[in-house]
Amino acid sequence: MTTATRATRHRLSADGVPVGQAWTGRHLLDVDQLTPPEIAACLELAVEMRERRERRERLQTLAGETIGLAFYEASTRTRVSFELAAGALGATVVDLRPDASSATKGESLLDTLRTLERTGVTTVVLRHRAAGAPYLAARGTGLRIVNGGDGAHAHPTQALLDALTLRDALGELPGRKIAIVGDIGHSRVARSNIHLLGALGMRVRLAGPAAWVRDFERWPGVEVHRTLDEALRDADAVMALRVQLERGAGGGIPTLGEYRRRWGLNEERMRLARLDAPLLHPGPTNEGVELTAALAGAPRSLIGRQVTNGVAVRMAVLSLLSGAT
Ligand code: ASP
């Protein structure tokens, strides 16, 4: 059976075990490893997971598995939603808490992960400040690795939940224009979204201070705009990104105030986009910098919806990986 036919045959047993369907990869390192049918299967399964979660069903998809959370960088949404997703699928969850682990005594990443493996952990969701850390972990241990965000490189589950949120709001995505605005250079969210939304047929526009969009002109399929207005004009959706001060973003702009004046989103600027064009932000926001509080709370803001979809998408991801060898 081919990958395509396997991935599109979408069915769940009564206790939530995907039947006749799995991703072919053993790990989820970034979205560029997924075929179009695998992306479609994930989004479909996430919708089903969302409904089953709303009905408060407890699934047994991962009964007997132990999932480790190893977040070497701060996280609220990703960590909590993976924990809830794993629990809702019947897995046992252990949170490594690197700041309270032997990592503080100098233990290497691989030694720590191998220790987890020996305790019976089967899958680790890894977040790390070093781009590529999940790839190293996938090669250097017997664990299944899910990338929960590596440096400025990739954040695959964020892109999948953004795609689901956009599909909820816009229906069909092919040909739709999305403006991704802000600190693109330091953003793993932007990189994974450029791949995924492009693969789903969206037209991706980028806009931000010159220092943060510099290398993206060469990326296939993206349009880089020099002004915010140009990028927003007739956009079907808009995604704002957080200014990543912890990754040295401050060096690319004079001050946050100046960033806000030139690139910050507000309701007036959003009028350039299509009527009611949805607004996304992966969170957390720098309050009042990337967007005004009024816009964050406006009906077109899907920031809360993104968080809710995050749990369903992570349930789908863990389920689809569990079938792969
Ligand atoms: N939460 C997202 C991430 O971990 C976005 C951000 O932090 O700005 O990449």
Residues whose N, C-alpha, C, O or C-beta is under 5 A from the ligand:
A	BS01	LIG	G149 H155 V189 R242 P282 G283 P284
